[in-house]
Amino acid sequence: MIQRRFKKNKLATTLSVILGAATVVPAFTVNAEAQAEKEIEVIQVTGMRSSIKESTRLKRDASGVVDAISAEDIGKFPDTNLAESLQRITGVSIDRTNGEGSRVTVRGFGPQFNMVTLNGRAMPASSLPEGGHASDNRAYDFQNLASDAIKSVEVYKTGKASIATGGIGASININTAKPLDNPGLQTSFGSKALYDTSVRDGVRDYNDKVTPEFSGLISWTDEEEVFGASFNGSFSERHSSATGATINNWSNRTYDGSINREVNEAYTVDGVTYPASNITNGPEMGEAYQLPSDIAYRLEDTQRERTNAQLTLQYRPLDNITTTLDYTYTKLDSQVHSSDLSGWFDSYVGTAEFTEGLNPTPEVYIENRNENAPRDVALKQIHYNSLTEDKSLGFNVNWEVTDDFTLVLDVHDSESVSKPTEGYGNALTVGIGSNVHKSVGAIYGSSGLPSMQVVFDDCDPRVSTQDGVGGYNCNGQLDVSDLGTTMMQTAYSNNDNEIQQIRLDGAYEFEDGSINFGIESRKMENTTIQSNTGNQTMGGWSASNAGELPEGFLDPIDFNDSLDDYKIKDGWTQGFRGDAKEIGQWAADKYDLEFGRNPNESNHRLIEEDITALYFEVNLDGELGGMPYHMSAGLRYESTDSKSSAKSAIPTAIQWDSNNDTQVIQGSFADAQSYSVSNSYDHLLPSFDFDLTVVENVITRFSYSKTIARPSYGQLDAQTAINGGPALPTILDDQVYGSANSGNPELVPLESDNLDLSVEWYFEDTSYVSAGYFEKRVENFVGTEPLIANFFDLRDVTNGPRAQQAMADLAALGITNPDDTQLFSMVAANELGVDYDSMTALEFEDAIDILPNSDDPQMMFRYNAPVNNKEAKVYGWEFAVQHFFGDTGFGVQANYTIVKGDINFDVSSDEVQFALQGLSDTANLVLLYEKDDITVRLAYNWRDEFLENANRSAGEPEFVEAYDQIDMSASYQVNENLSVSFAGINLTGEDIRKHGRNKNQFTFGEESEPRYELGARYTF
């Protein structure tokens, strides 16, 4: 790893001068953090009701719209996961990974548009999503951080000059405990047993149902409170399983009298007559319709280990000077073992029954092989892995120069690195197949999972086994002897994000207010390295070596055994399970394949940002017509210099491997090309907050601010990446193209003008009712320009002279409307110099891979170039109520958020669209009870349907259906030191489902199950 040192730029030099002069000249500098701590100061409280009282005070006394969650005691944050706590706040919703909160959406703005800080410091974020990818966005994953040592979390929904930029939805600050805030000796130790009911009792389990969690905290100060030290650490292990289904994409087509691959009339081959396609309720002429690409079931076992530690040292040499040195470390190790069962749709349409109304979509879609040999059922075995480590070293000096004037210097150097745990990379896919599909398709519905439909045939003599004998064992069952390997793929990714930040803040207080002032320098570097081995041939796409796998490598499974709510009725759910790493190593040895990282990097990207900021803020208190008011007005100037650099191996060809399979052939990294594009921009960001107590305990608020959010790292990429060739030979369909990605380093941040109006009635110290309206007018949204172009002079072998000759040769044989299998076979036969009927289609696929040459036309790629070309308005209402009912011990919290936007996805249009994503109404209802030594909380959370992706594939949308969840927690204080607790998450086992233009257009579904925690904590 390259070591980088913080460079002393002009701003750092200026800070040195200011600090040196501060001891001689009375400085007119201010401290935003000190002022913020006075406005949002978290007082140590015990008990749930006291914690809620403190959170209510924070909300009431804050400048602008701020919500907060406070720890009721050291080591006792309300939830075991910070994201799951944040979702209780009005206007906040979360994304879940393995049933656990991971990222947050605020007022419709997703994780990318929310700024997360730790103790006021901008934190780096990295991740390696499943599939061998690297994170392209700036979103912080709350799974990395345990809640045991968290003191409070503040959600700033309105912008302030003193807050670091980056959050349009909200800025979220996480505060950790410090020893001098808790004088004396404080210790707390806890343990939990986690019971996850999603873990299966079945074949090849990688998980345990019960896993441990341990945490401990010790905080000490001397009697004079001059020295302080604290250490907290935690370790948790969680295992989970998930079973569901997915469809790769839905292709949007225009009906021209025949649907794609339709058999218009019966025909006869070798004395066998094949019927015409049975189309029911087909689309009208010129109407857009959708067809699925495939169907796949997946079973995943996930093992996650999380380690957190923080060491904080404080020294107060004088009563007015406090120094703090802290080091924070987090580690998240994730391992996923996955098994797939899938079938790809590329044959003749047998039956297609379409829905009525807009966007006709098949309710039943079955394809037949007809005269062709049976095709393979795919049984992939997959291993995903990643290790994410976050390290942050910070130093803070708080100097109360006078009773009215304070200076704070804060410096930190933080890094987040996500890397593989295996030598081959973070993703391994081992393809296994069996040519037994004489017919394959699915029955779809508006709920649940699709039901895979298969006509099974293990008797066809055209398929071959390991010994070359035609035909499988013809016993009418899918068994290990029918299975052979196909292709192996490995992917390597490394994502490194570094931030160095230095701030000088101050506060000057006077009788009726204060003046805040600050200067900041922040340097960010995000590095991504990726490579893959492509499709390495084992038994080939035809899975021709059936029976080759050693005994014990695979075990039969039924995916239905792992399903309950989404049980498949009358469908094919039989698959196999094995260890991808074991099979991969065996295959590498047998076929002499690469089982390590490919040194020819397909992507080596560096995004750099240097940010310089100044701010000034005035706070005033007074009366207006006898009504107390508070006003805060600020201005932040921020200048950014950015640079996007890339150096990557250049693809040399798109190789045609089989009927509809192509592969990108990557060039040598020694011949890599370098790219570098610089950009600069600056912003002037005003903020204004005004609150007026119109009658006692009734506060009205008005806020205006301008905020920004920077583009994702992927959007700033300086390189064009070639993802693959066309999904079908282009000579058969002139509407298919290769796939590519292209970034735009000259993008500028989104800019939002924010308006908030609200009224709040605090009728008790733990009770309030509030209603508010918000509006965000956003410019520079990143839209796309759908373009078609050639890159790197890559050639299209599927539409050149050889493909044209094959079409003519097939026509001479009476095949006037060939499919992709027949076309590939004829091209292969001509290349090999043999007759078309001398080999089967599977043998042709095994015999040759076809490379393009200079006679072939240029390959055209469809890609979407990101541009700042969109404006939108997001607006809505927030309603909340909170109340404890006297001394009964019972209380309630409830809120409802309405979020709207002026640009929605038009499901009737087949154009690539820009649309606001993540907008949805949300609601929370929490019932509370606390009396004597018993505390109980029952929480209900609901989120309405929302658009998650406006361009999942070729302009097709993906909507997440409405979801609700019930959680509960209870604790009993056994004595002064010991407490025991119990928690249940997702008690009713709610499931996740996603769809395209209508609910029948299923894209993803997964069952979720409850998990429970039993714990004990000892404090002394």
N, C-alpha and C positions, 0 to 999 in steps of 0.2 A: 504494500500500500504506500502511495506517495504521501510523504509527510509535508504538511503545509503550515507555515508560520504566519501569525498575524503581522501584517505589514503596517508600519507607522506612516499613514498618509497625512495629507494636509490637515484633516480634521483632528486626527490624534495629536499632531503637533500643537494645534490650537488649544486643545484641551489641557495639554501639559502646561502651556503658558497661563491659562486661566487658573489652574490649580495652584501654580506657583505664586500667582499674584493675589490669590484669595487671602493669603495670610497677612497681606500688607494693606490692600485696598478693600474697603467694604464693598462687596459684590452685590449687584442688583440681579441675582439669579434666583431661580425658583425650583421647586421640587415637586414634580407632578406625582411621583409615587408616594411621597410623604403626605401630600394633600389627599390622594386617593385612599391611603390607609386610614386617614381620619374620617373620610366619607364612607368607606367600605371596610371599616375595621371589624375584624371578627373576634368577638369576646369569647373566651373559653366557657362553654356551658355544658351542663350535664342533663340528660333526659331529653326525650324526643320533643316534648312540648317546649322546653327551654330552647332547644335547637331551632324549632320553628319560630319561636319568638324572636330569636336573633336574626334569622333570615328575613323575617318581616320588617325588623328595624332597618336592615340593610337596604331593602327595597324602598322603604319610606324615606330614608334620609339621603338616598343617592341623588346625584345630579344626572338627569336623563332617565331613560328606561333601563333599569338594571335589575336582574334577578340573581339570587345567590342561594347556595346550599351550604350549610355549616355542619361540621362534624359535631355530634352530640357529646363526644368524649374522645380522648386520644385512642386511635385505632378503631373507632366505631363510626365510619362513614355510613350513610343510610343504605347504600347498596354496595355489593361486592364489585361492581363495575361502574366506573364514572359515567359512561354513556347511558347506562340504564337509570342512573340518578337524574341525568340531564333531561331525559325524555319526560320527566314529570313537570318540567318548567313549561309554562305557556308558550306556544309557538315553536317548541323544539321537538323534533322527531329523529329517529335513529335508523341506521342500517345495521343489520345483524349478520354476523358470520358464525356459522355453527350454532345458531340459536343464541348468540351472545352479542350484546351491543358493541359496535366497533367505531362507527363514525356518525356524525350528527348533521342534521339539516335544520336550519333555523329560518323560519318565515319563508319557506320554499326554496331557500338557497342551500345547495348541497355542500358536502364536506370540503370541496375545492374552494368554496367561497367564504369559509369561516376561518378566522385566525385563532390559533391555539397557542397560548403562552404558559410558561411555567415560572411562577414568581415574577411575572412581568417580562420574561425573556422569550423572544421568538425561538421556537423549538424546531429543529430539523425533523423530517419524517422520511422514511424509506420503507419499502415493502417489496415482496416478490409474489404477486398474485398467482393463483393456480394456473397451470398451462404453460409455464416456462417464461412468463413475461416479467418485466420490471415495471415498477410504479411510474406512471407519467404525471401524477397529480401531486398537489401539495398537502393533501388531507392527512391529518394526524389520526392514527389508529389508537383508540383508547384501550384496546386489548393489551397494549404494551405496559400500561401503568396500573399497578394495584392500588386499591383505594385506602389501604390501611394507614398510610402516613399522610393522607390528605387532610388539610385543615379546613379548606373551603374551596368552592368553585364559584366564580363570578361570571355572569353572562351579560355583556354590554351589548344591548340591542341598538343603541344609538352611538354614533361616532363621537369621539372626543379627540381634541388636538393632542392630548398627552398619551394616547394609545397608539401602539405600532399599527401601521396600515396592513391591509391584507384581508380584512373581513367585511364583506358587504352584508351578509346575513347577520353575523355577530362576531364579537371578539370574546373569546373564552379564556379566562385566566385561572390557572390552578395554583393554589397556595399550599405550601407544605409547612409543617410545624417547625419552630425554631426553639432552641433550648432557653434563651433568655426570655422568651414569652411564657415559659412554664418553669419558674424558679424551683430549685430544689432537685430532688431525685424523683424521676417519673419512670416507671417501667410497666410494660404491658406485653403479655405473651398470649397468643391465641393459636388454636388449631381447628381445622374443620375436616369433615369427611364429606366429599362431594359424590353424590349418587346421580348418575345420568341414565335415565331410563331409555334413551335412544340407543345405547350400546346393545348390540345384538347378541343373542345366544345362538350362534350358527356356525357355518363352515368358515374356517380360517379367520377367526376373530383376531384382531390386532389390539383390542381394547379391553380394559377392565371397567366394570360398572362403577366401582368405588375407587376414588383417588384422593390423595391427601392435599392439604394446604396448611402451611405454617407461616406465622408472622410474629415478629417481635420488635419492640421499640424500647430504647433506653435513652433517657434525657437527664442531664446533670448540669447543675450550676454550683459554684462555690457560694458560701454564705453571703459574701459581699456582692454577688451577682456581677462579677467582673469577667469570669471565665464561664463558658458554657460549651457543652459538647453533646451531640445526640447522634444516635445511629438507629436506623430502622432497616429491617430486611424482611423479605417475604419470599416464599417459594410455593407455587401451586402447580399441580399436575391435573390436567383435565382431559378425559377421553370422551369422544362422542362419535356417533354414527349417523349417517343420513342416506336415505334411499329416495330416488326420484327419477325424473325423466327430463329430457330436453330435445328440442328440435333445432338443428343448426341454423336454418333460415327458411323463410317463406319467400318465394320468388313472385314478384308482382308482374303480371303479363296482361296484354290486351287481347281479347278474344277476336280472332280473325276467321272464324268458322270452324276451327279445330283447336283443341287444347294440346299442349305440348305432349308429344309422344303418343297421341291418340291413334288407334287403329281404326281407320274410317270404314273399312269393309273387310269381311272375312277373307282369308287367303289360305292357300294350301302349300305345304312344304313337305316333301318326301312322303306324300300320301296322308299327311295329318293336316286337318283343317283347323285353323285358329280363328275364333270369332272376333267380330268387331268389338271395339270398346263399348261398355255399357255406361252411358253418361246420363245421369238423372238431374233434372233442374239445372242444366248447364247455363253458363253466362250468355247474355245477349251479345249480338254483334257489336264490336267496339267497346264492350264493357271490360273494365279491369277485373281480374280475378287472381287468386293466389294459389300456389301449389307448394306443398312441403318438400324439403330436400331429403329428409331421412326421419328416423325415429331411434332414440337411444334411451336405455335404462342405465342408471348408474348407482352403484353402492360404494359409499366411502366410509372408511374408518380414519378418524383424525386423532392424533396424539399431540397435545400441546403442553409445553413446560414453560412457565414464566418465573423469572427471577428478578427481583427488584432490591436495590440497596441505595441508601442515601446517608452520607456522613456530613454533618454540619458542625463547624467549629466557630465559636463567637468569642470576641474579646472586646471588652469595654474599658480601655485604659483611662478614660475620663468619663464623667457623667454625661457629657454631651457628644461623645464619639463612640460609635459601635461599629465594629468590623465583623464581617461574616464571610467565611470561606466554606463553600459547599460543593460536594461531588455527588452526582446522581447517576446511577447505572441501572439500565433495564435490559433484559434479554428475553426474547421470545423464540422458542424452538418449536417448529411445527413440522409434523410428518403426516402425510396423507397417503393411504393405500386405497386404490380405487379399482373397481372392476366394471366394465361396460358390456352391454349387450345391445347391438345396433344393427340396423339394416338401412342401406342406402338406396334411394329411389332413382333409377336410371334406365328402366326398361319400359316395355309397352304398357299403356294404361289398360287395365282390365275393367275395373269398376271405379267410377267417380260420382258420388252423390253430393251435390252442392247445397249450401245453405241458401235461403232466400234473402232478398234485400241487398243492402250495400255490401260491397266486398265479398262476392261469392267465394266461399271457402269449402273444401271438401269435408263433409261429415264422415264419409267413408272414402278412402283412397287406397286402391289395390293395384299393384303392377304385376304383370306376368312376364316370365321369361320366354314363353312360346317356344320357337324352334331352337333357342339358345340353351346352352348348358346351365344348370343351376348356378346361382351366384352365391357369394359367401355371406354368411352371418358373421359379423365382426364381434370378437370377444377380447377387447383390449384389456391389458393389465397395466396399471399406471402407478407411478410413485412420484409424488410432489414433496419437496422439502425446502425449508428456508430457516435461516437463523438471522434474526434482527437484533442488533445491539445498539443501544443509545447510551452515549456518554456525555455528560455535561459538567464542566468545571467552571464555577462562578466565584467572583469576589465582589463584595459590596462594602462601601464605607458610607455610613450615615453620620453626618456632622451637623449637630444643632449649633450653628454659629452663635446665634442669640436666641432669646426666648421666641422671637418672631421669624427668624430666618434659618432655613435648613438647606444643606447641600447633600446630595447623594450621588456617589459615583458607583456605577455598576458595570462590570466587565464579565463576559462569559465566552467560553469556547466550547461548542457543542458539536457532536457528530452522531449521525445515525447511519448504520451500515446494514444492508440486507444482502446475504450471500448464501450460496448453497452449502449443504452439509455433506454432499457426495461429490466425488471426483468428477463424475460425468456431468454434473450440473444440478439444477433445481427441478428438472422434469425429465422423466423417463417414461416412454410409451412403448410397450411391446405389443405388436399386432398379432393376433391369433384369429384364424378364420376357418370356416368349413363351408364348402360349396353344396349347401343343402336347401337353399331358397329357390324353389320353383316359382314361388309367388310370394311377394312381401308387400305389406301396407299397414294401414292403421285405421281404427275407428276413433273419431274425435268427438268431443263434447264440450259443453260450456263449463264443465267442472271436472275435477279429478284429472287423472292422467290418461293419455291415449292408450288404446289397447292394440298392441302389435299383432298383426294377422299374418300367418305364415302357412304356405303349402309346402310341406316337408318332403324332400326327395333325396334319399341317400343311396339310390340304386343306379343313377345315370352313369353309363360306362365312360362318358367323356371326362369325368373328373378322375384324378389320379391320386394314388397313395404314395407313401415313401418309397416303396419298391417298384413304382412305375406301373403297377397293375391298375387297369381302369375300374372305376367304381369303388364305393365304400362297401361296408359289410352288409348293407341292405337289410338291416334289422328293424328299420322304422323308428330308430331312436338316435338322438344326438349323444354320442359317447366320445371318450377321449381318442379312440382310434380314428374318428372322423376329423380331428383337429390338426391343423398345421400352422406354422408361423408365417407371417407375411412380411411386415416392415418394422424396423426399430428406429425410434427417433429419440434423440436427447437434446436438451436445450440448457444453456448456461446463461445466467444473468447475475449481475452484481450491480447494486444500486447504493451509492454513497452520497450523503447529503451533509454538508458542513456549514455551520454558521458561526461567525465571530461578530460579537456586538459589544460596543462600548457606549455608555450613556452617562451624561451629566445632567441631573435634574435638581430642581430646587423649588422652594416655596417661601414666599414672604407674606406673612399674615399681618393684617391691620384690623382695626376695630370692627369693620362691617364686611370683611371679606379677605381675599387673598389674591396674590398674583403668582402664577406658575410659569415656569420657563424651562426649556430643555434643549439639548443638542445631542444628536445620536449619529453613530456610524455603524452600518451593518453590512457585512460581506457574506454572500452565500455562494456556494459551489455545489452543483448537483452533477454527479458523474454516473453514467450508465454504460455498462459493458455487456454485450450479448453476442452469443454465437450458438450455432446448432450444427448437428451432424446431418441434417436432412433425412431423407428416407433411405436407411441402410437395408439392403435386401437380405432377408433371411430365406424364407420359403417362397418369397415373391407375392405380388398382389393376388395371384391365383391360389395361394395357400396350397401349393401342389404337393407338399411333403406331409400329407396327413399321416398321423400316427407316429411322428418323429419325436415327440416330447417324452422325456424319461418318465417312468412311473413315479407317481406321487407329486409331480409338478402342478397338476391341476385337480381340483375337486369340483364336482357338480353342485350348483346352487340353484335355487328358485327365487328370483327377485321378489315374488309375491310373499315369500316367508318373512320379508322385512318390511312389508307394507301392511297398514291397517286401515286408515281413513281413505287412502288412495288405492285400495285393493283393485287389481286388474281382473276384470271379468271376461272369461272366454277369450283369452289371448295367449300369446307365446311369451313366457317369462323364464324359460330355462337358459341358464348360462353356466359359466365356469369361473372359478376363482383360483388365483395363484399369486406367487410373490414376483412382482415385476423385476426386482433386482436379481433374484435367483435365475429367472428365465433369461434375462438380459445378459448376464455373465456367461451362462451356458451357450447362448446363441452367438455371442461375440467370439467365444473359443471355437465353436463349430464352423462358423462362416467367416472367420478371420475379419471381424468387424471392429471398429473403433469404439471402445467403451469408456472413453475419457472425453475431456473438453476439447472441442475443436479450436485450434489456435487462430484460425482465420475468422476474426471477429466480424459479424455482420453489422454491428453497431457499436461505436465507441464515441459517446456523446458527452460533452461538457457544457453546462449552462452556468454562466457566472453573472452575478448581480452585485453591484456596489451601490449602496443606498446611503445618502446623506440627508439628515432631517433636522429641522429647527421648529420649535413650536413656542407659542406664547398664549397664555390663558388667564382670564380675569374672572374671579368669582365674587359676587356681591350679594349681601343679604340686606333686606329692608322691608318696608311696609308700603303698600299701595292701597289707599283708601281704607286703611286700618287692617288690611289683609297682609300677613307675612308673605314674602316672596324670596326666592333664591334664583339668581341668574348666573349663568356661566357662558362666557363667550371666548372662543379660541380660534387660532389660526395655525395650521401646520404646513410648512413648506417641505417638500420632499423631492429630491433629485435622484434619478436612477441611471446608471450606466450598465448595460447588459451586453453579453457576448455569448453567442452560440457557436460551438465548434464541434466538428465531427471528423472522424477518420475511420473509414470502414472498407472492408473488402468489397469489390465491385462484382455483382453477379455476371457470369459469362454466358449463361444460356438458360432457357426454360426447356427442360427435358420432358418428353412425352413418354410416360412409363406404362400406361395401360389405357383402357377405354376413355375414362374421364379424369385420370390421375396425371398430374404434372408435378415437376419438382424444380425448384430454383437451384441451379448449380453455382455455388459461390466461388469467387476467385480467391487468389492467394492474398493474404494480408500484406505480403511484401509489395504488392502492387496497389495498395490502398490509396485512395484519394482523400485529401484533406479539404475541409470546408471551414469557413469562419465568417460570421456575419455579426456586426456590432450594431447596437441601437442605444439611443438615449432619450429620456423623456423626464419631465418634471411636472409636479402637481402642486396647486395651492388649495388646501382643504380646510374650509371654514367649518365651525361647529357652534351651535347656539342652543342652550337649554334654559328654559324658564318654567319654574313651578310656582303656583300661587295657592295658598291655603284659603279657599273662599269662605269656608266656615270651619269651625274647629274639627280637626281630624279628616277633613275633605280636601284633597290636594288635586289640582288640575295641572297638567304638564303640556308643554309645547317644546318640541325639539326639531331642529333642522341640522343636517350635517351632509357633507360630501365625503364619500369613502371610495376606495379602489380595491380591486382584487386582480392580481396578476394572472396571466395565462398559465396553463399547465405546462409542465416541462416538455411533454410530447408535442404540444402545439408549437413550441419554440424550436423544435428540432431543425437543424440545418441540413439534414440529409433526407433524401427520398429512399424509402425502403420498399423493396419488391417482396410482396407476400406470397405470390404464386401466380400460376397461369390461369386460363379460363376454366370454368366448371364443366364445360362441354367443348368439343372441337369447334372452333369458330366457323368452319365451313358448313356446319350443320345448323348454327344459330348465330346470326350476325349481331345479336343483341348481347352477347356475352363477351367479357373482356378479362384481361388479367387484373390482378388486385395489387394496389400499391398504396403507400402512405407518404404524405409529404407535409412537413411542418412549415412554419413561417417565423423566422427569428425577428422580424420587424413588427410583430404584434405589439400592441400597447395594452395597458390594463383596462379592465372594465371600470367605468366611472358611474357612481350612483348618487343621485340627489335624494336624500332621505327625509321624510316628514313623519312626525309622530304627534298624535293628540290623544290624551288620556285623562281619565278622572278616577281617583282612588279614594275610597272611604275606609278609614281605619277605625272601627268602632270598638275594638279591644286590642290589647297588645299582641294577641295571636290571631286576630280576626280582621278581615278586610274583604271588600268587594271592589273590583276594578273592571273598567272597560276602556279599550283603546283602539284607535284607528292608525294604521301605518300605510305608508306609500313609498315605493322606491322606483324612481325613474332612472333606468340604466342605459347608458350608451356604451358603445364599443363591445357589445356582446360578440363573441367569436362565432360567426356563421361559417358557411362553407361555400366554395365555388366548385360545383361538380364538373370535373374536367376529364377529358380523354386524351391521352398523349402516349408517346413512346419514350422509354428511358433506356439509356446505355446501349442503344442500337440493338436491343434484344429482338430476336426473330421468332415468328409464329410458325412452327412446324405443322400445326393442325390446319393450316389454310394455304399451304404452298403448293408447288407443282406436284409433289408426291401425294398430297391429300387429294388434289384434283384428279390425278391419274387413278387413284384408288376409287373415287366416286364413279369414274367412267367404267372401270373394270367391274365394279359391283353392278352397275346398270346392265352391262353385257351379260351378267349372270342372272338377270331378272330381279335384282334387288335395287329398286328405284328409290326407296325411302329408307336408307340404312340408318341404324342407330350407331352410337359411338363405339360399341364393341365390334360390330362388323367393319366399321371404317378402320379402326386400329388394326384389326386382323389383316385386312387387305394391304394396308401400308406396310405392315410387318412382313407379309408374304412377298411383296415386291422387293423389299430391302434384302430379304434372305434369299431371294431367287427361287422360291418354292411355290407350289400351287396353293390356292386359297383353301382347298379342302384337305390339304395334306396334314394339317395340324388343327387342333381345337383352339378356340379363343384363349383358353387358359394357357395352353402351350405357347401360343404366340406371345402372350404377355410375359411368360417366363423367359422366352428366348431372346428378347431384344428390348432395349430402351432406345427411343428414336431422338436423335439430337438435331437441332435446326442447322441450316447452312445458309450461305449468302444468297441463294436463290429464293428463300422463303421471305414473305413480306415482313415488315416490321410488326412486332406484337404491340397492340394497343392496350393500355392500362386505364381502368377507371379509378380515379382517386378524387378525394375531396380536399381541396386546399383551404386551410383555415385563414379567414380574413376578418378584420374588425368592421363588420358591415351591418350590424343589427342593433336596433333599439327596442326596448320593451319596458312595460310598467308592471310591477308586482304590487299588489295592495291587499288589504284585508283587515280583519277585526280580531281582537283578542279579548276574551272575557274570563274572569277568574273570581272564585270565591273561596274563602278559607275561614273556618270557625271551629272553636272548641266550645262544647256545650256545658258551661259552668264547671262544677266540680265532678261531673259524672265520669270524666275520663275519656269521653267520646269526642271525636273531632272529625272534620271532613275537609278535604281539599278537592276542588273541581275547577277545570278550565276547559275552554273550547276555543279553537283558533280556526278562522276562515281565511284561506289564502286564494287569491285569484290573480290571473295574469291576462294581458291583452293579446297574447299570441299563443294559440293552442295548435295542436297537431290536427291537421285536416285529414281524417282517415279516408276521405273520398278522393284525395289527390294522390297520384302516383309519382309526383315530383319529389326530389330530395328537399326536405324542409328544415327550416330552423324553428324550434319550438321551445318554450320554457319547460324545463325538466324539474321534477321533484315537487311540483306544487300540489298540495293536498291539504284538506282539512284534517285537524287532529283534535283529540279529546282525551282528558285524564279524569279519573275519579278515584280518590284515595280515601278509604275509611280508616280512622285511627282510634286506638284505645291505649291509654296509659294511666295506670293507677297502681299505687303501692309499688310492687316490684315487677309488675307485668306490663309489657309493651307489645302491642299487636298492630300490624299495618297490612291492609288488603288494598292492592292497587290494580286498577283497570286502565289499559292504554289502548287507544284506537287510532288508526290512520287510514284515511280513505284512499281509494285507488289513485295512482299517479303515474305520469309518464316518466320512466326511468331512462330511456334512451330513444332519441328521435331518429337514429340511424344505426340500428343494430346490425343491419346488413343491407346494402343496396337501397337505402332510403326507407327501410321497413322499421316501424316503431316497436317498442316493447313497453307494456304497461304492467305495473305491479298491482295486483288486485288488493282490495281492502283487507286489512289485517288488524286483529285485536288480540290482546294478551292479558292474562290475569296472573299477578304475582302476589306473594304474601311473605311476611316475615314476622317472627315472634321471638321475644327474649324474656328471660326470667333472671332477676338479680338474686342469686342464691344468698349471698352475703355481701359485705362491703367490698370485697375483692373479686369475687367470682361471679360470672354470669354465663348462662348457657343460651343458645339461640338455635332457631330453626327457620329455614327459608325454603320456599318453593317458587320456581320460576317457570312460567308458561304452564300453569296448573292444568289447563284443559287441552294442552297439546295442539295448539293451533298450527296450521300448515301454511306454506308459502306457495303461491301460484302466480305465474306471469303469462301474458298473452300479447298477441299482435293487434291487428286492426279490429278484431272482435274476439270475444271470449272463446269462440270455437278455434281460433288460431293460436293454439297452445304453443308456448315457447319454453317454459320451465316450470317445474313443480317439484316440491320436496316436502317430505313429512318431517315435522318437528315433534319432539316429545318433551315432557316435563323433566326438570332436574331439581334435586333437593340438596340442601346443605344442613348439616348438623355440626354445631360448633360450640366451643367454650373459650372464654377469655379470662385471664387472671391479671389483675392490675394491682400494683402495690408501690 
